[in-house]
């Protein structure tokens, strides 16, 4: 990979987004890190400069659930960097409400963060990618929660990730001849900030269900992003890659 390739990562201030940004910086890409939390994003950018040994990412503060803010980020990116080669739609959250307790506002917010934001980002990214050489990459961070019903995941969270995977397949087919490869990565339980919102008993039960008795680490998921973004991933598109230590093999 060469340093003229530009990648944008959403939800980059912590957790998976931080690990993905670090891995892409180390792989030689110019990284634009986007997050809603501006203070944490700036702290993380300084830490990433040290961790990656390549200097800090560029940063933009935005609420990706708001279409106008997403468009603003991509207008800035086009002006500053000229185009985009890689988009990683990582930003997401999980509201831990039982089905009958999910309010209309919570349902809308869950879908807006996990699905709408990725939809808006893809809409803004693809025109910039069409003007770039080589195979461009979109990687959507989904979840095993879209498929595995043995562990508790709220209904609206599952729906948001299943919708994201459907978008992956649509875009992979639509833009295959334009050399834009689109894939989803669907990790099982991974050690991120979301651990803080999961009730302890649910977390313990989920941990027992992992074959190796531990959650996956953010760097493990980030390594798959780097693989897909590399030339080795050029021929892969339209896939939902499930990472779960073999938990769901039947």
N, C-alpha and C positions, 0 to 999 in steps of 0.2 A: 504493500500500500504506500502511496505517496502523499506528501504533505499538502498537495493542492486539492485533495478531496475534503469536502466539507460535510460534517455530520451535525444534525440537530437532535438533541435529546430532551424530552419533556420530563418533568418531575425529577430534575437532575440534582436537587440540593441534598438528597439523602438516600439511603437504602439502595435499591436496585439502580436507580438513575445515577447515583454517585458512582457505583461500581462500573456501570456501563460507560459513563463518561471517562473514568480513569482508564479502562481497557482500550477505548477508542483512541485516547490521547497517546497511550503507549504504542498503539498500532500505527501511529503516524498521521492520523486525521486531525484536521482542524475542527474543534468541537464548539458548538454553540449550546450552552446549558441554559435551559428555560425552567423557571419554577415560579410559583405564586409567592413563596416566602423569600423576599428579597434579602433580608438580613442573613438568613441561613445560606442562601445561595452565594453571597459574597464570602462568607466564611469557608464554605465548601470549595469555592474557586481557589482560594489561597492554599487550602490543604491539597487540592488536586494538582496544583503546580508543583508541590513538593513530592507528592506520591508518584506522579507520572514522570517527573524529571524532564518535562517538555515545556513547562510554562503553563499558565492558567488557561482555562477555556474562556471564550467570550461568554457573556451572560446577558440574559434578558429576563425581566420580571413580567409575568403575564398570567392571567387566569385563562387556562386553555378551554374552559367551558364557555367562554365568551367569544363568539365568532369574530367580532371586530378587533379584539385584542390579538387573536391568532393572526389575522390578516396583517396587523401592524408589525408583528414580529417578522413575518416573511417579507414584507416590504423593506424593512430595515436590512434583513439578511441579503436581499437582492442588491440593495444599494452598496452595502459594505463588502460583500464577498462575491457577488456576481452570480451565484447559483448554489445549488444543493445537490449532493450526491447520495446522502444517507439520511433517512428520517427514522428515529426510534421513538415510537409512541409508548412511553412508559408510564406517564402520569396516571394515577388511579387511587382509589380508596375503597373501603368496604364499610358500609353502615350495618352494624350488627343488630338488626331488628328482626323479630319473628314476623312471619308473613302477615298475620292479621293486624299487626301493629305498625306496618309500613304506611306512613302518610303519603298523600299525593305529592307534597313538597319533597319528602325524602326520596321517593321514587324518581322524581324529575332530577334531583341533584345527583343521585347515584348514576343515572344514565348520562347526565350531562358531563360529568367528570370522566367516566370510564369509556364512554362511546362517542359522545358528541365532539369532545376535544380532539380525539384521533381523526374523526371524520373531517373536521375543519382543517386540521393540520395536513391531511392528505390532499384535500382540495387545493390548499395553498402551495404545497410542495411540488405536486406533479408538474405544473407548468414550468417551474424552475428546473426540474429534472429533465424534462423533454429536450432542453437545450444543452444538456451536458453529454460528453462522450462516454462510452463504455456502458456497463450495466449498473444502473442505479438501484438502491436498496431501500425498501421500507420494512421495518421489523416492528410488529405490534406485540406488546407484552400482554398476553392473555392470562389464563389461569386454569389449572385443573378443575377449579370449581364449576367450569362450564360443562363438565362431563362426569365428574366423580360425585355420586350421590351418597356415598358411604360416610362422608364427614359433613359436618354442618357448614353450609355456606348459605347466606340469605338469598332469597329468590331473586331480588332485584340485582344483586351482585352477579349471580350466575347469568342472568339474562343479559347484563351489560357486556360480559365477556363473550358470551355466545354470539351476540351481535357483532362484536369486534372481529371474531373469527370469520363470520360471514362476509364482512367487509373485506377482509384479507383475501378471501377466495374470489370475490367479485373483481377487485382491483388486479389481482394476479392474472385473471383471464383477460380483462379489458386492456391491460397495458403490456401484455407479453411481447407483442411485436414492436413495442417501443423500448424494449430492453429495460423495463422496470420490474424487478423481482420483489414480490411481496410475500412475507411469511409471518406467521404467529409463533411465538414461543409461549407455551402454557406450563409454567412451573407449578409443582405441588408446593407444599408448605416451605416457605423460604424465610430466612431470618431478616425481617425488615421492620420498619416502624409500625406496620400493621399488627405486629405481635402485641402492641399496647392496647389495641381495641378489642382483642379476642378474649372472652372470659377464660379465666385460668383452667377451669375444668374442660372446656372445649379445646384449649391449647394442649393440655396434657393428653387428651384422647387422640388428638391429631398426631401428636408426637409418637404415641405408641403405634400408630398405623404406618409410620414410615419404616421401611424394611431395615434401615441402618440405625434406627433409633435416634435419629437426629434430623433436624430440618436441613434443607439445602442452604448454601451460603450464596450471597449475592454475586461473588466472583465466579461461581460456577455457571450461573445464568449469563453473566456478562461474557464469558468465554464463548458461549454459543452465539451471542450477537456478533462478536468479532469474526467467528467462522463464517456466518452468513454474509457479513459485509465484505469478506475477503474474496479473492478470485475463485477460491474453492466453492463458494456459495453461489456462483453465477448461474448454475444450472438448476438451482432449487427455487421454486416459486409455487405459491398456492398451498403451502403445507402448514399444518398446525403441529408443531413439534412439542410433544409431551415429555416433560422432565419430571420424573417422580420416583427414581430409584427402583423401578420395576413394581411399584406398589399395586398397580391396577391390572397386571397381567392375569388373565383368566384362562 
